[in-house]
Amino acid sequence: MTGKIKRITMHDVFKNPRYRGKHVILAAGQIFTAETGEGAADILKKLEKTHPKVIPEVAYLPKARSLILWM
């Protein structure tokens, strides 16, 4: 029996409540999280060195009942 390898998508991450209130980066088949934007920037710098051809997906998932103001 051949099994499919499930590719992690941002949709999967958004459905999981454990990522709420964090910056999430998907790259090279892995999920990386940071508490701050600065932490996310550090992860992106490391990924650029270790996986230069990979384009990461980056998102911030607000905590439940958060109000986001956009100007």
N, C-alpha and C positions, 0 to 999 in steps of 0.2 A: 504494500500500500504506500503510495506516495502522498506525503502531506504537504500542504501549502504552508509557506512561511508567511505569517501575518505581518504585514508592513504596518508600523505604527504611524498613525496620521494625527494631525492636529485635532481632528474631529474626536478621536479617541481621548486625547488629552483634555479637551473641553468637557467631555462627559464625566471625567473622573474628579470628584470633589477634593482629592488630596492635593491637587495642584492650585487650588484657589489661593489668591493672594501672592502668587509667585510669578516670576519671569520664567518662561519655559522656552527651551531651545531644542528643536529636533534636528539631529544631524547624524549621519553615518549609522542610522538604525538605532540610535540611542536617544534617551530623554535626559536633558540636563536642566537643572533648576537653580535659580538664584533668588535670594530674598530682596535684593536691590538691583537697580539698573547698573550700578557699578560692578556688581558681581556678575551680571549677565555679560557686560562688556569684557570682563576678564576671561570668561568662558569662551566668548567669541574669538578673542585673541589667541587662546590656546588651540581652538579648533582650526583656525587659519593656518597655524604651524603644523599641526598633526594631520589635517585633512584639507589641503589647499584647494582641491577640486570640488569639494562638497559645498553646496549652497544651503546654509541652515535656514530653518523656519523659526521665527521668533515671535513670541506673543506674551502679553501680560494678561493673566486671568484674575480679574478682580474678585475680592471676597464677596460672598452673598450679600445682597442688599447694599452694595456700594454704589455711590453716585459718582459718575465720571463726568466732569465738566470739560467741554471742548471749546476752545476759542479759535 
